[in-house]
Amino acid sequence: MENVRASWRRIVVVGVLAVSLAGEAFAQPNPMLTQQSVAAHLQGPFLVLRGMYDGNRLDFDAQGKLRDLAGVLPFSLSAVRVDGVAVGGKVVIVGTREGLEFTAPSVPGGRMEVSAAPWSQDARVEIRIRIDRHHPEELFATLDKIFATGLQDGLADVAPDYWQPWLRHWQHPDDPAYRLRSVIEADGGESCRGDGFTPPRLLDSMPPEFSTEARMARYEGVVVVHMTVADSGRPERIFIVRPLGMGLDDNAVNAVRQYQFMPGMKEGQPVACETNVEVSFRLGSSFQP
């Protein structure tokens, strides 16, 4: 009987050890998942967090879903520069928050230049992503759910609606369906031309707020916003035509939403009309960083 018990004990010990070793094997990083391979996957002109999440530490599950609540940043403040990557039971990405900067084309009809720059060296962020121990190779697909490399396709689907026409225009510059002129003409409302037509007149405007990040980076310029001025004089269907970046575009849209116009008139009747407005952001000479 003692021999039987001893045999069972040996079987149980061997079984527990086997399970323990298997667990350790699952916890080890897959040979495909190295610091170098993950860092290489995150290479690009810049990275943008698709969810535009705020916060100094973000935790994602193995499917790319945020595990905790987080605030939302303006789209043009959602870039991240990767400073370091560690791979183990999870991936830890340490980086610096960046803002997108949009530069007008150097030649007429050219394409805007888009770059990313930190607004503060203290804007650190740590991003942790769990690895599916059964399918560690799926990490790269998870990274693509969390980050966009540059302004790639799919980013327009998660950006605010007032960003989407410009993003699709930028992503498909040769497709007439996505050209901003085509988008503007399809926006609805009467044309702001013709005999007997009086264009809308601005009655009341709200000054835009300077984003803290733009002030820290000493970044300024002009945002061009398109809208339809309804026959009530209220702005509708607002979207960005020429962005500036560093969170200023979103503030421009928020200011324009509060504008009040005398509506366009045709043959004595108020009519909807499409128009562009420039929203200027200038730092005062007394600004102190």
Secondary structure as GFF3:
##gff-version 3
##sequence-region A 1 289
A	DSSP	alpha_helix	2	27	.	.	.	ID=ss1
A	DSSP	alpha_helix	35	41	.	.	.	ID=ss2
A	DSSP	beta_strand	47	49	.	.	.	ID=ss3
A	DSSP	beta_strand	57	60	.	.	.	ID=ss4
A	DSSP	three_ten_helix	75	77	.	.	.	ID=ss5
A	DSSP	beta_strand	79	87	.	.	.	ID=ss6
A	DSSP	beta_strand	90	103	.	.	.	ID=ss7
A	DSSP	beta_strand	113	118	.	.	.	ID=ss8
A	DSSP	beta_strand	124	130	.	.	.	ID=ss9
A	DSSP	three_ten_helix	136	138	.	.	.	ID=ss10
A	DSSP	alpha_helix	139	146	.	.	.	ID=ss11
A	DSSP	beta_strand	147	149	.	.	.	ID=ss12
A	DSSP	alpha_helix	155	158	.	.	.	ID=ss13
A	DSSP	alpha_helix	164	171	.	.	.	ID=ss14
A	DSSP	three_ten_helix	176	178	.	.	.	ID=ss15
A	DSSP	alpha_helix	180	185	.	.	.	ID=ss16
A	DSSP	beta_strand	197	198	.	.	.	ID=ss17
A	DSSP	beta_strand	201	204	.	.	.	ID=ss18
A	DSSP	alpha_helix	212	217	.	.	.	ID=ss19
A	DSSP	beta_strand	221	229	.	.	.	ID=ss20
A	DSSP	beta_strand	235	242	.	.	.	ID=ss21
A	DSSP	alpha_helix	248	256	.	.	.	ID=ss22
A	DSSP	beta_strand	260	262	.	.	.	ID=ss23
A	DSSP	beta_strand	264	266	.	.	.	ID=ss24
A	DSSP	beta_strand	269	271	.	.	.	ID=ss25
A	DSSP	beta_strand	273	281	.	.	.	ID=ss26
###
